[in-house]
Amino acid sequence: MMIRQLFDKESSTYTYLVADRAAGVAALIDPVLEQIDRDLAVIRELGLTLTHVLETHVHADHVTAAGRLRERTGALTCASAAGAPCVDVRLGHGDVVRIGEIAITALSTPGHTDDGMSFLVPGAVFTGDTLLIRGCGRADFQNGDASQLYDSITRTLFALPDDTVVYPGHDYKGLTSSTIGEERASNPRVAGRDKASFVTLMAGLGLPPPRRLAEAVPANRACGALA
């Protein structure tokens, strides 16, 4: 299995390439529209064929490249059944997407948004905005729910082995990955907190809305089609 981490500076979004080199096939997780040519060039240079595009949730801070990649490559788009209605494969908890010999298991992790999903591969998990490095996604729009978010982090993600590598959907401090053990011990949003104190903390963040919220959410519910 090969994993490549790609970055969009404008939105601080990580896109992930997961590939079975022997089979010559790959998936992209959370691709950004403005980076489509870069991502396709990487896939081409590695001699791979893109077969799947996976979304961790309907994003509010960037427009997805999922629909455009489907048009250009024939790749199947995959996301939570609670999310964008435009996708080809609607996933539930425990469903598996196969990329050659690689099994990508969908984990339902709502809370940041109601359609939040993480993707588990052997030794690593792609957590979207549910669990960030020493942080977590907000829960104050798109049917977010701080209580659900706490459960998704502590009951689903923190149930994984300590050495599972965490690949987040964003990072704003230049950090690239962590582990489940590190986050369980050191993440200031959840370490040592019960659910009630977490909900209180999240309610008091006072964050401004994402700059592209009004544009990105409807576009992403249409797999990146801009009005």
Backbone as JSON, one array per atom type, in Angstrom:
{
  "sequence": "MMIRQLFDKESSTYTYLVADRAAGVAALIDPVLEQIDRDLAVIRELGLTLTHVLETHVHADHVTAAGRLRERTGALTCASAAGAPCVDVRLGHGDVVRIGEIAITALSTPGHTDDGMSFLVPGAVFTGDTLLIRGCGRADFQNGDASQLYDSITRTLFALPDDTVVYPGHDYKGLTSSTIGEERASNPRVAGRDKASFVTLMAGLGLPPPRRLAEAVPANRACGALA",
  "N": [[0.84, -1.2, 0.0], [0.52, 2.19, -0.84], [0.71, 5.49, 0.36], [0.12, 8.85, -0.25], [0.42, 12.21, 0.71], [-1.15, 15.16, -0.03], [-1.39, 18.72, -0.43], [-3.51, 21.55, -0.08], [-2.97, 24.84, -0.08], [-4.61, 27.11, 0.14], [-6.99, 26.35, 1.47], [-5.99, 24.87, 3.52], [-6.26, 22.12, 3.3], [-5.84, 18.62, 3.37], [-5.34, 16.25, 0.86], [-5.53, 12.83, 0.07], [-3.77, 10.25, -1.51], [-4.28, 6.92, -2.05], [-2.93, 3.88, -2.85], [-2.65, 0.79, -4.61], [0.14, -0.37, -5.68], [1.01, -2.64, -7.06], [-1.29, -3.57, -8.33], [-1.85, -1.37, -9.78], [-3.77, 0.62, -9.27], [-5.71, 3.29, -7.76], [-7.04, 5.44, -5.16], [-8.47, 8.62, -4.38], [-8.77, 10.7, -1.57], [-10.81, 13.22, -0.42], [-10.35, 15.28, -2.53], [-9.42, 18.49, -3.92], [-10.92, 20.98, -5.9], [-9.39, 22.97, -7.26], [-6.95, 21.76, -7.39], [-6.93, 19.68, -9.17], [-5.52, 19.12, -11.57], [-2.88, 18.88, -10.66], [-3.15, 16.62, -8.97], [-3.98, 14.61, -10.76], [-1.72, 14.54, -12.37], [0.2, 13.5, -10.61], [-0.86, 10.93, -10.21], [-0.71, 9.94, -12.81], [2.09, 10.05, -13.25], [2.92, 8.1, -11.5], [2.03, 5.87, -12.72], [-0.55, 4.92, -12.35], [-4.08, 4.07, -12.19], [-6.95, 5.92, -11.54], [-9.54, 4.84, -9.58], [-11.45, 5.28, -7.61], [-13.04, 7.91, -5.76], [-13.13, 9.3, -2.63], [-15.06, 10.87, -0.13], [-14.84, 12.52, 2.97], [-16.8, 14.06, 4.13], [-19.42, 16.49, 3.45], [-17.91, 19.27, 2.46], [-17.18, 22.57, 3.78], [-15.33, 24.5, 3.3], [-13.92, 24.32, 0.97], [-14.22, 23.52, -2.53], [-15.07, 20.4, -3.79], [-13.25, 18.13, -5.94], [-14.47, 15.9, -6.82], [-16.67, 15.3, -8.61], [-15.69, 16.3, -11.06], [-13.4, 14.76, -11.38], [-14.61, 12.28, -11.69], [-15.83, 12.69, -14.17], [-13.57, 12.98, -15.8], [-12.05, 10.68, -15.47], [-13.61, 8.45, -15.0], [-13.8, 7.41, -12.48], [-15.35, 6.06, -9.52], [-17.45, 7.83, -7.3], [-17.59, 8.17, -3.78], [-19.22, 8.28, -0.65], [-20.65, 9.09, 2.57], [-23.92, 7.74, 3.14], [-25.55, 9.59, 4.26], [-24.81, 11.95, 3.19], [-23.79, 13.84, 0.34], [-26.09, 13.61, -2.32], [-25.3, 13.01, -4.87], [-23.36, 11.08, -5.26], [-21.82, 8.01, -6.44], [-21.54, 5.68, -4.9], [-22.98, 4.98, -1.92], [-22.15, 5.02, 1.35], [-22.19, 3.11, 4.37], [-21.6, 2.55, 7.91], [-18.9, 0.41, 8.37], [-18.88, -0.54, 5.77], [-16.99, -1.57, 2.9], [-14.57, -0.41, 0.65], [-12.78, -1.47, -2.1], [-9.53, -1.21, -3.24], [-7.72, -2.49, -5.48], [-5.86, -4.83, -3.77], [-6.27, -3.58, -1.39], [-8.23, -2.93, 1.38], [-10.5, -0.52, 2.17], [-12.1, 0.65, 4.87], [-15.17, 2.01, 5.78], [-15.95, 4.23, 8.35], [-18.46, 5.4, 10.32], [-18.52, 8.61, 11.47], [-20.0, 10.93, 12.65], [-20.74, 14.36, 13.64], [-18.98, 16.64, 13.46], [-20.1, 17.27, 11.01], [-23.32, 16.03, 9.91], [-22.89, 13.94, 8.21], [-20.4, 12.87, 8.58], [-17.53, 10.88, 7.98], [-14.95, 8.51, 8.46], [-12.03, 6.89, 7.13], [-10.65, 3.75, 7.18], [-7.61, 2.08, 6.8], [-5.19, -0.61, 6.64], [-3.27, -0.03, 9.41], [-3.63, 2.75, 9.43], [-5.72, 5.71, 9.6], [-7.97, 7.85, 8.0], [-9.21, 10.79, 8.93], [-10.75, 12.98, 8.25], [-12.51, 15.92, 9.16], [-13.22, 15.19, 11.65], [-11.4, 14.26, 13.66], [-8.61, 16.08, 14.36], [-5.1, 16.98, 14.36], [-4.22, 17.32, 17.54], [-6.64, 18.58, 17.95], [-10.04, 19.14, 16.81], [-12.8, 19.02, 14.5], [-15.17, 21.73, 14.16], [-18.59, 22.09, 15.38], [-20.87, 23.47, 14.71], [-22.5, 23.95, 12.5], [-24.18, 22.7, 9.48], [-25.79, 20.62, 10.52], [-24.21, 19.76, 12.6], [-23.1, 18.29, 15.69], [-22.06, 18.44, 18.87], [-22.1, 16.55, 20.91], [-22.43, 14.13, 19.51], [-20.03, 14.27, 18.08], [-18.11, 13.98, 20.09], [-18.63, 11.33, 20.84], [-18.01, 10.03, 18.43], [-15.27, 10.47, 18.26], [-14.25, 9.42, 20.73], [-15.42, 6.88, 21.05], [-15.38, 5.55, 18.6], [-13.03, 6.25, 16.97], [-10.97, 6.37, 18.94], [-11.07, 3.8, 19.75], [-9.48, 2.38, 18.1], [-6.26, 0.77, 17.48], [-3.42, 2.0, 19.36], [-1.15, 2.65, 17.82], [-2.11, 3.3, 15.35], [-1.9, 5.32, 12.54], [-2.86, 8.67, 12.27], [-4.32, 10.49, 9.81], [-5.26, 13.62, 9.14], [-7.99, 15.72, 7.91], [-7.38, 18.38, 7.67], [-4.77, 20.73, 8.5], [-3.46, 23.4, 10.36], [-1.09, 24.22, 11.31], [1.14, 23.18, 10.21], [1.56, 20.51, 10.76], [1.6, 17.04, 9.97], [0.78, 14.37, 10.46], [-0.4, 12.1, 13.01], [-0.9, 9.91, 15.81], [-3.32, 7.52, 17.0], [-2.89, 6.89, 19.7], [-1.33, 9.1, 20.57], [-3.19, 11.2, 20.24], [-5.26, 10.43, 21.92], [-4.01, 10.74, 24.37], [-3.05, 13.38, 24.37], [-4.59, 15.28, 23.01], [-6.01, 18.37, 23.33], [-8.71, 18.99, 23.19], [-10.18, 16.75, 23.89], [-8.79, 15.0, 25.64], [-8.91, 13.78, 28.87], [-11.39, 14.91, 29.26], [-14.88, 14.83, 30.01], [-18.02, 14.11, 28.34], [-19.84, 16.24, 28.78], [-18.23, 18.47, 29.46], [-16.79, 18.71, 27.14], [-18.82, 19.36, 25.28], [-19.58, 21.85, 26.3], [-17.17, 23.27, 25.94], [-16.98, 23.25, 23.11], [-19.24, 24.72, 22.42], [-18.5, 27.25, 23.13], [-16.56, 28.2, 21.36], [-16.78, 30.24, 19.42], [-16.24, 30.74, 16.67], [-15.75, 32.3, 13.43], [-17.91, 31.95, 10.52], [-16.98, 29.6, 7.92], [-15.21, 30.96, 5.15], [-16.01, 30.29, 2.54], [-18.45, 29.09, 2.83], [-21.18, 29.48, 1.89], [-20.93, 29.06, -0.83], [-19.54, 26.63, -1.07], [-20.89, 24.45, 0.23], [-23.47, 23.93, -1.16], [-22.34, 23.39, -3.69], [-20.75, 21.15, -3.16], [-22.62, 19.28, -2.37], [-23.49, 18.68, -4.82], [-21.41, 17.26, -5.88], [-19.33, 18.96, -6.5], [-20.15, 20.64, -8.49], [-20.42, 23.82, -9.69], [-22.65, 26.54, -9.3]],
  "CA": [[0.0, 0.0, 0.0], [1.22, 3.47, -0.88], [-0.07, 6.66, 0.75], [0.74, 10.14, -0.51], [-0.32, 13.32, 1.29], [-1.1, 16.35, -0.88], [-1.86, 19.86, 0.38], [-4.04, 22.76, -0.7], [-2.61, 25.92, 0.83], [-5.71, 28.06, 0.31], [-7.95, 25.86, 2.46], [-5.27, 24.0, 4.46], [-6.85, 20.8, 3.16], [-5.05, 17.49, 2.91], [-5.89, 15.23, -0.01], [-4.72, 11.63, 0.19], [-3.73, 9.23, -2.54], [-4.07, 5.58, -1.53], [-2.73, 3.1, -4.06], [-2.06, -0.55, -4.69], [1.08, -0.23, -6.8], [1.07, -3.88, -7.83], [-2.48, -3.64, -9.17], [-1.88, -0.17, -10.62], [-5.01, 1.37, -9.05], [-5.61, 4.25, -6.67], [-8.17, 6.26, -4.74], [-8.19, 9.92, -3.78], [-9.66, 11.09, -0.48], [-11.0, 14.66, -0.24], [-9.64, 16.12, -3.51], [-9.82, 19.9, -4.03], [-11.15, 21.3, -7.3], [-8.29, 23.74, -7.85], [-5.74, 20.93, -7.45], [-7.22, 18.48, -9.94], [-4.44, 18.83, -12.52], [-1.74, 18.37, -9.88], [-3.42, 15.27, -8.49], [-3.96, 13.69, -11.91], [-0.34, 14.41, -12.81], [0.85, 12.56, -9.69], [-1.38, 9.6, -10.53], [-0.14, 9.56, -14.11], [3.52, 9.81, -13.1], [3.1, 6.86, -10.76], [1.54, 4.77, -13.54], [-1.75, 4.41, -11.69], [-5.41, 4.4, -12.67], [-7.84, 6.33, -10.46], [-10.79, 4.07, -9.64], [-12.42, 5.75, -6.62], [-12.86, 9.17, -5.05], [-13.85, 9.2, -1.37], [-15.26, 12.12, 0.61], [-15.1, 12.32, 4.39], [-18.05, 14.77, 4.45], [-19.68, 17.64, 2.59], [-17.0, 20.3, 2.97], [-17.67, 23.95, 3.79], [-14.23, 25.45, 3.12], [-13.39, 24.21, -0.38], [-15.09, 22.79, -3.45], [-14.48, 19.11, -4.12], [-12.99, 17.77, -7.33], [-14.99, 14.54, -7.03], [-17.44, 15.19, -9.84], [-14.82, 16.54, -12.21], [-12.56, 13.56, -11.52], [-15.46, 11.24, -12.26], [-15.98, 12.99, -15.6], [-12.31, 12.86, -16.54], [-11.39, 9.38, -15.31], [-14.55, 7.36, -14.8], [-13.73, 6.92, -11.1], [-16.58, 6.07, -8.74], [-17.45, 8.71, -6.14], [-18.08, 7.42, -2.62], [-19.36, 9.1, 0.56], [-21.7, 8.65, 3.48], [-25.29, 7.76, 2.66], [-26.2, 10.78, 4.81], [-24.19, 13.13, 2.61], [-24.15, 14.33, -0.99], [-26.89, 12.63, -3.05], [-24.78, 12.84, -6.23], [-22.27, 10.1, -5.35], [-22.14, 6.71, -7.02], [-21.57, 4.66, -3.86], [-23.39, 5.57, -0.64], [-21.52, 4.14, 2.32], [-22.57, 3.04, 5.77], [-20.54, 2.12, 8.83], [-18.42, -0.94, 8.13], [-18.78, -0.86, 4.35], [-15.6, -1.66, 2.43], [-14.22, -0.07, -0.73], [-11.55, -2.19, -2.4], [-8.61, -0.63, -4.21], [-6.84, -3.64, -5.65], [-5.88, -5.68, -2.59], [-6.42, -2.74, -0.2], [-9.6, -2.74, 1.88], [-10.74, 0.75, 2.85], [-13.33, 0.46, 5.64], [-15.85, 3.24, 6.15], [-16.35, 4.37, 9.75], [-19.35, 6.54, 10.51], [-18.02, 9.48, 12.55], [-20.69, 12.22, 12.57], [-20.57, 15.32, 14.73], [-18.57, 17.86, 12.76], [-21.3, 17.36, 10.18], [-24.12, 14.83, 10.13], [-22.47, 12.88, 7.3], [-18.97, 12.63, 8.77], [-17.06, 9.52, 7.8], [-13.52, 8.29, 8.42], [-11.69, 5.74, 6.3], [-9.62, 2.97, 7.84], [-6.81, 1.13, 6.03], [-4.28, -1.25, 7.58], [-2.28, 0.81, 10.05], [-3.86, 4.2, 9.34], [-7.1, 6.15, 9.45], [-8.17, 9.19, 7.45], [-10.25, 11.21, 9.86], [-11.48, 14.17, 7.82], [-12.52, 16.98, 10.17], [-13.67, 14.65, 12.94], [-10.25, 14.32, 14.57], [-7.45, 16.76, 13.81], [-3.93, 16.83, 15.21], [-4.41, 18.14, 18.75], [-7.86, 19.35, 17.81], [-11.14, 18.44, 16.15], [-13.63, 19.94, 13.74], [-16.23, 22.43, 14.86], [-19.85, 21.35, 15.31], [-21.92, 24.49, 14.83], [-23.29, 24.11, 11.28], [-24.39, 21.46, 8.73], [-26.33, 19.62, 11.44], [-23.19, 19.29, 13.52], [-23.58, 17.98, 17.04], [-20.86, 18.23, 19.67], [-22.24, 15.29, 21.64], [-22.1, 13.09, 18.53], [-18.61, 14.37, 17.76], [-17.38, 13.37, 21.21], [-18.78, 9.88, 20.74], [-17.27, 9.56, 17.26], [-13.84, 10.47, 18.58], [-13.87, 8.59, 21.86], [-15.92, 5.51, 20.96], [-15.04, 4.91, 17.32], [-11.63, 6.44, 16.6], [-10.08, 6.01, 20.04], [-11.11, 2.34, 19.92], [-8.46, 1.81, 17.21], [-4.96, 0.58, 18.17], [-2.67, 3.22, 19.64], [-0.17, 2.98, 16.79], [-2.77, 3.66, 14.1], [-1.52, 6.66, 12.1], [-3.98, 9.56, 12.0], [-4.16, 11.46, 8.73], [-6.42, 14.5, 9.26], [-8.44, 16.43, 6.72], [-6.77, 19.72, 7.65], [-3.9, 21.16, 9.57], [-3.19, 24.83, 10.22], [0.17, 24.51, 11.99], [2.24, 22.49, 9.54], [1.67, 19.13, 11.2], [1.15, 16.19, 8.87], [0.12, 13.16, 10.93], [-0.29, 11.81, 14.43], [-1.37, 8.54, 16.04], [-4.46, 7.44, 17.91], [-2.38, 6.96, 21.06], [-0.96, 10.49, 20.86], [-4.37, 12.05, 20.37], [-5.99, 10.05, 23.13], [-3.29, 11.24, 25.53], [-2.6, 14.77, 24.33], [-5.48, 16.2, 22.3], [-6.6, 19.2, 24.39], [-10.17, 19.06, 23.1], [-10.85, 15.57, 24.44], [-8.03, 14.27, 26.66], [-9.31, 14.08, 30.23], [-12.69, 15.59, 29.31], [-16.09, 14.06, 29.81], [-18.82, 14.65, 27.24], [-20.45, 17.52, 29.14], [-17.25, 19.55, 29.37], [-16.48, 18.85, 25.71], [-19.92, 20.1, 24.66], [-19.46, 23.24, 26.75], [-16.02, 23.85, 25.25], [-17.29, 23.45, 21.69], [-20.25, 25.77, 22.32], [-17.89, 28.54, 23.4], [-15.44, 28.5, 20.47], [-17.01, 31.55, 18.81], [-15.52, 30.84, 15.4], [-16.5, 32.87, 12.31], [-18.24, 30.93, 9.53], [-15.99, 29.45, 6.84], [-15.34, 32.01, 4.13], [-16.66, 29.8, 1.32], [-19.57, 28.25, 3.25], [-22.37, 29.61, 1.04], [-20.61, 28.5, -2.15], [-18.98, 25.27, -1.05], [-21.83, 23.4, 0.64], [-24.32, 23.49, -2.28], [-21.51, 22.81, -4.76], [-20.28, 19.84, -2.77], [-23.76, 18.37, -2.42], [-23.59, 18.32, -6.24], [-20.12, 16.68, -6.24], [-18.4, 19.98, -6.96], [-20.72, 21.43, -9.59], [-20.63, 25.21, -9.28], [-23.85, 27.13, -9.91]],
  "C": [[0.88, 1.24, 0.0], [0.25, 4.58, -0.49], [0.74, 7.9, 0.42], [-0.17, 11.23, 0.04], [-0.08, 14.56, 0.44], [-1.8, 17.49, -0.16], [-2.38, 20.98, -0.49], [-3.84, 23.92, 0.27], [-3.78, 26.85, 1.12], [-6.66, 27.63, 1.42], [-7.31, 25.02, 3.57], [-5.83, 22.59, 4.47], [-5.8, 19.78, 2.72], [-5.9, 16.6, 2.01], [-4.96, 14.03, 0.07], [-4.89, 10.72, -1.01], [-3.41, 7.9, -1.86], [-4.01, 4.64, -2.72], [-2.22, 1.7, -3.76], [-1.16, -0.53, -5.91], [1.1, -1.48, -7.68], [-0.12, -3.99, -8.79], [-2.6, -2.43, -10.08], [-3.11, 0.68, -10.45], [-4.89, 2.24, -7.81], [-6.96, 4.89, -6.37], [-7.65, 7.6, -4.26], [-9.24, 10.18, -2.7], [-9.64, 12.6, -0.34], [-10.19, 15.51, -1.23], [-10.26, 17.52, -3.61], [-9.86, 20.29, -5.5], [-9.95, 21.99, -7.95], [-7.02, 22.92, -8.02], [-5.9, 19.71, -8.35], [-6.09, 18.13, -10.91], [-3.2, 18.31, -11.8], [-1.96, 16.92, -9.49], [-3.4, 14.25, -9.62], [-2.54, 13.5, -12.44], [0.42, 13.42, -11.92], [0.42, 11.13, -10.01], [-0.77, 9.08, -11.83], [1.35, 9.22, -13.98], [3.82, 8.5, -12.37], [2.58, 5.64, -11.53], [0.28, 4.13, -13.0], [-3.01, 4.8, -12.45], [-6.28, 4.76, -11.49], [-9.17, 5.59, -10.61], [-11.86, 4.59, -8.69], [-12.03, 7.12, -6.08], [-13.73, 9.11, -3.81], [-13.91, 10.56, -0.7], [-15.55, 11.82, 2.07], [-16.37, 13.04, 4.86], [-18.28, 15.83, 3.38], [-18.92, 18.83, 3.17], [-17.6, 21.69, 2.87], [-16.58, 24.96, 3.45], [-13.53, 25.31, 1.77], [-14.4, 23.44, -1.23], [-14.37, 21.51, -3.86], [-14.24, 18.96, -5.62], [-13.64, 16.45, -7.7], [-15.73, 14.4, -8.35], [-16.6, 15.37, -11.09], [-13.88, 15.35, -12.44], [-13.36, 12.4, -12.1], [-15.63, 11.44, -13.76], [-14.72, 12.67, -16.38], [-11.7, 11.46, -16.49], [-12.34, 8.2, -15.24], [-14.53, 6.78, -13.4], [-15.09, 7.0, -10.43], [-16.42, 7.03, -7.56], [-18.16, 8.01, -4.99], [-18.13, 8.36, -1.41], [-20.47, 8.51, 1.42], [-23.07, 8.72, 2.82], [-26.06, 8.96, 3.19], [-25.72, 12.06, 4.16], [-24.71, 13.48, 1.23], [-24.92, 13.28, -1.77], [-26.33, 12.29, -4.43], [-23.79, 11.7, -6.36], [-22.76, 8.78, -5.93], [-22.33, 5.63, -5.97], [-21.86, 5.34, -2.52], [-23.03, 4.59, 0.47], [-22.17, 4.23, 3.69], [-21.42, 2.52, 6.6], [-20.19, 0.66, 8.56], [-18.34, -1.35, 6.68], [-17.32, -0.78, 3.9], [-15.52, -1.28, 0.96], [-12.88, -0.73, -1.01], [-10.79, -1.49, -3.53], [-7.54, -1.69, -4.45], [-6.98, -4.55, -4.45], [-6.09, -4.89, -1.3], [-7.9, -2.62, 0.14], [-9.67, -1.42, 2.63], [-12.1, 0.63, 3.54], [-13.9, 1.8, 6.07], [-16.26, 3.18, 7.61], [-17.24, 5.59, 9.87], [-18.88, 7.35, 11.71], [-18.68, 10.85, 12.45], [-20.38, 13.1, 13.77], [-20.08, 16.65, 14.23], [-19.67, 18.24, 11.77], [-22.08, 16.06, 10.38], [-23.71, 13.67, 9.23], [-20.99, 12.51, 7.46], [-18.6, 11.16, 8.68], [-15.54, 9.51, 7.81], [-13.26, 7.02, 7.63], [-10.46, 5.03, 6.87], [-8.95, 2.04, 6.83], [-5.85, 0.47, 7.02], [-3.22, -0.28, 8.11], [-2.55, 2.29, 10.06], [-5.35, 4.49, 9.21], [-7.11, 7.6, 8.97], [-9.41, 9.76, 8.11], [-11.04, 12.44, 9.42], [-11.37, 15.28, 8.84], [-12.98, 16.48, 11.53], [-12.57, 14.77, 13.98], [-9.09, 14.96, 13.82], [-6.26, 16.51, 14.74], [-4.03, 17.84, 16.34], [-5.63, 19.06, 18.62], [-8.96, 18.48, 17.23], [-11.92, 19.48, 15.36], [-14.67, 20.61, 14.61], [-17.54, 21.68, 14.66], [-21.05, 22.29, 15.31], [-22.63, 24.81, 13.52], [-23.38, 22.77, 10.58], [-24.83, 20.31, 9.64], [-25.24, 19.0, 12.31], [-23.75, 19.12, 14.92], [-22.37, 17.61, 17.89], [-20.92, 16.92, 20.46], [-21.91, 14.11, 20.73], [-20.61, 13.09, 18.22], [-17.76, 13.73, 18.85], [-17.45, 11.85, 21.12], [-17.99, 9.32, 19.55], [-15.78, 9.47, 17.54], [-13.51, 9.41, 19.62], [-14.3, 7.13, 21.72], [-15.49, 4.79, 19.68], [-13.55, 5.03, 17.02], [-10.68, 6.01, 17.71], [-10.16, 4.52, 20.38], [-10.09, 1.63, 19.03], [-7.15, 1.63, 17.97], [-4.17, 1.88, 18.28], [-1.74, 3.63, 18.51], [-0.79, 3.26, 15.43], [-2.42, 5.1, 13.74], [-2.79, 7.45, 11.77], [-3.58, 10.54, 10.91], [-5.39, 12.36, 8.71], [-6.79, 15.16, 7.94], [-7.83, 17.8, 6.57], [-5.66, 19.78, 8.69], [-3.49, 22.6, 9.3], [-1.86, 25.22, 10.85], [1.35, 23.76, 11.38], [2.47, 21.07, 9.98], [1.02, 18.21, 10.16], [0.43, 14.92, 9.31], [0.34, 13.01, 12.42], [-0.58, 10.32, 14.6], [-2.57, 8.6, 16.99], [-3.98, 7.56, 19.36], [-2.0, 8.37, 21.48], [-2.18, 11.34, 21.11], [-5.19, 11.7, 21.6], [-5.34, 10.66, 24.37], [-3.15, 12.75, 25.56], [-3.53, 15.75, 23.61], [-6.24, 17.05, 23.32], [-8.12, 19.31, 24.34], [-10.84, 17.9, 23.85], [-10.1, 14.87, 25.57], [-8.46, 14.72, 28.06], [-10.65, 14.76, 30.36], [-13.82, 14.58, 29.24], [-16.93, 14.75, 28.73], [-19.38, 16.03, 27.57], [-19.46, 18.67, 29.0], [-16.82, 19.77, 27.93], [-17.57, 19.67, 25.02], [-19.87, 21.58, 25.05], [-18.31, 23.95, 26.05], [-16.37, 24.18, 23.81], [-18.31, 24.57, 21.5], [-19.65, 27.16, 22.5], [-16.76, 28.93, 22.46], [-15.58, 29.86, 19.78], [-16.29, 31.77, 17.5], [-16.37, 31.51, 14.33], [-16.86, 31.76, 11.33], [-17.15, 30.79, 8.49], [-16.27, 30.42, 5.71], [-16.14, 31.55, 2.92], [-17.91, 28.96, 1.62], [-20.73, 28.28, 2.27], [-22.15, 29.02, -0.35], [-20.31, 27.02, -2.07], [-20.03, 24.21, -0.73], [-22.77, 22.99, -0.5], [-23.52, 22.87, -3.42], [-21.11, 21.38, -4.4], [-21.42, 18.83, -2.65], [-24.06, 17.95, -3.86], [-22.25, 17.8, -6.77], [-19.16, 17.69, -6.87], [-18.9, 20.82, -8.11], [-21.04, 22.82, -9.08], [-21.83, 25.78, -10.03], [-23.46, 28.19, -10.92]]
}
